[in-house]
Amino acid sequence: MDASRRRLLAAAGATVTGLAGCLGASGDGSPGDAGGDGGDAADSDRLSLPTLDVGGSPGGEVVVNPAGTVTLLDFFATWCAPCKPQMENLRGIRERFPELHMLSITNEDDEAAVREFWRDYEGTWPVAMDPDLQTNPKYDASQVPTLIVLDAVDEEVWRHVGLAGEDDVAEQLRAAGE
């Protein structure tokens, strides 16, 4: 099987799995910057993703989880119904924690659709596209929406699948040291 066919099958499988998660998942909250420039020498071997220049998202590359930084990752899809109200909650988090390293990630490859979603739902932090599913092996975020809080030593301290309340997310960020 050629590489492009494998990539297409992997993306289709992730989309089906993500749709199943979007339609019926609810998280239990158990463990499982956008403010910065994306990293330093300690981040040179960490995963980086391309970001879109749209809304509050600067274009370029961003380190997914910079060393020594509390991080909030949001795995979403433009077609996911709960991902839409999640954007309002995440805007509230951005206002409460303006220096938080916060990154939304989609595995979609339709840049125009992601840009439109980001503008429509007023994203004010970086949005990255990961159509090659680079983040899946490390973060196992096959359902959307999925929020993950990583502490400053890169340990996952909280995971929530489904729509998460702003206050719940804020509480987990404070517990992680933000």
C-alpha positions in Angstrom: 0.0 0.0 0.0 1.5 3.4 -1.0 2.2 6.2 1.5 -0.6 8.5 0.3 -3.2 5.7 0.6 -2.0 4.9 4.2 -2.3 8.5 5.1 -5.8 8.8 3.6 -6.9 5.6 5.5 -5.3 6.9 8.8 -7.1 10.3 8.4 -10.4 8.6 7.6 -10.1 6.3 10.6 -9.3 9.2 12.9 -12.2 11.2 11.5 -14.6 8.3 12.1 -13.2 7.8 15.6 -13.4 11.5 16.3 -17.0 11.7 15.1 -17.9 8.8 17.4 -16.3 10.7 20.3 -18.0 14.0 19.3 -21.4 12.3 19.3 -21.3 10.6 22.6 -18.3 11.1 24.8 -18.2 12.6 28.2 -15.1 12.9 30.3 -14.5 12.0 33.9 -11.7 14.5 34.4 -9.2 11.9 35.4 -5.5 12.3 34.5 -4.9 10.4 31.5 1.0 30.2 24.6 0.3 30.8 23.1 1.9 33.5 25.0 5.5 32.6 24.0 7.5 32.4 20.9 7.2 28.6 20.6 10.2 27.5 22.5 13.9 27.6 23.2 16.9 25.2 23.0 15.2 22.9 25.5 12.3 22.6 23.0 14.4 21.8 20.0 13.5 18.1 20.0 9.8 18.6 21.0 7.0 18.3 18.6 6.1 21.5 16.7 3.1 22.1 14.5 2.2 24.8 11.9 -0.3 27.4 13.1 -2.6 29.5 11.0 -2.5 33.3 10.9 -6.2 33.9 11.6 -8.0 35.7 14.4 -5.8 35.6 17.5 -3.6 32.9 16.1 -0.2 33.9 14.8 1.0 32.0 11.8 4.2 30.0 12.0 5.3 27.1 14.1 4.5 26.4 17.7 6.0 23.9 20.1 3.1 21.8 21.4 4.4 21.5 24.9 7.3 23.9 25.7 9.7 22.8 28.5 8.9 24.1 31.9 5.4 25.4 30.9 1.9 24.5 32.0 0.0 23.8 28.8 -3.6 23.5 27.8 -4.2 21.4 24.6 -7.6 21.5 22.9 -8.3 18.8 20.3 -11.2 19.9 18.1 -12.9 19.6 14.7 -14.8 22.2 12.8 -17.7 19.7 12.3 -18.0 18.8 16.0 -21.1 20.2 17.6 -19.7 20.4 21.2 -16.5 22.1 19.9 -18.5 25.2 19.1 -19.6 26.1 22.6 -16.3 24.9 23.9 -14.7 27.9 22.1 -16.6 30.3 24.3 -15.3 28.5 27.4 -11.8 28.6 26.0 -12.0 32.3 25.3 -12.9 32.7 29.0 -9.8 30.7 29.9 -7.6 32.9 27.7 -8.9 36.0 29.4 -8.3 34.5 32.9 -4.9 33.1 32.0 -3.4 35.4 29.3 0.1 34.0 29.6 -1.0 30.3 29.5 0.5 28.2 26.7 -2.7 27.2 25.0 -3.0 25.5 21.7 -6.0 24.1 19.7 -5.2 21.3 17.3 -7.3 19.8 14.5 -6.4 16.8 12.3 -8.4 18.3 9.4 -6.6 19.3 6.3 -9.1 21.9 5.0 -7.3 25.1 5.9 -10.2 27.3 4.6 -12.7 25.5 6.9 -10.4 25.8 9.9 -9.9 29.5 9.2 -13.7 30.1 8.9 -14.3 28.2 12.1 -11.6 30.2 14.0 -13.1 33.5 12.8 -16.7 32.5 13.4 -16.0 31.3 16.9 -13.5 34.1 17.7 -10.4 32.1 18.6 -7.9 34.3 20.4 -5.0 31.8 20.8 -3.0 29.7 18.3 -4.7 27.0 16.2 -2.6 24.3 14.7 -3.3 21.8 11.9 -2.1 18.2 12.3 -3.5 16.3 9.3 -0.6 13.8 9.6 -1.7 12.9 13.1 1.7 13.6 14.7 0.1 14.3 18.1 -2.0 11.2 18.3 0.7 8.8 19.5 1.6 11.0 22.4 -1.7 12.4 23.4 -4.2 9.8 22.2 -6.9 12.4 21.4 -9.0 10.5 19.0 -12.2 11.9 20.4 -13.2 15.6 20.1 -13.4 17.8 21.9 -10.6 16.7 24.2 -8.9 19.0 26.6 -5.5 18.0 28.2 -3.6 19.9 30.9 0.1 19.2 31.1 2.1 20.4 34.0 5.6 22.1 33.8 7.3 18.7 33.7 5.2 17.6 30.8 3.0 15.2 32.8 -0.6 14.9 31.9 -2.5 16.0 35.0 -6.0 16.3 33.6 -8.0 15.1 30.6 -11.6 15.8 29.7 -13.5 14.4 26.7 -16.6 16.4 25.8 -17.7 19.9 26.6 -15.9 21.2 29.7 -16.9 24.1 31.8 -14.7 27.1 32.1 -14.5 27.0 35.9 -13.5 23.3 35.8 -10.7 24.0 33.3 -9.5 26.9 35.4 -9.4 24.8 38.6 -7.3 22.2 36.8 -4.9 24.8 35.5 -4.5 26.3 39.0 -3.8 22.8 40.3 -1.2 22.3 37.6 0.6 25.4 38.8 -0.7 28.1 36.4 
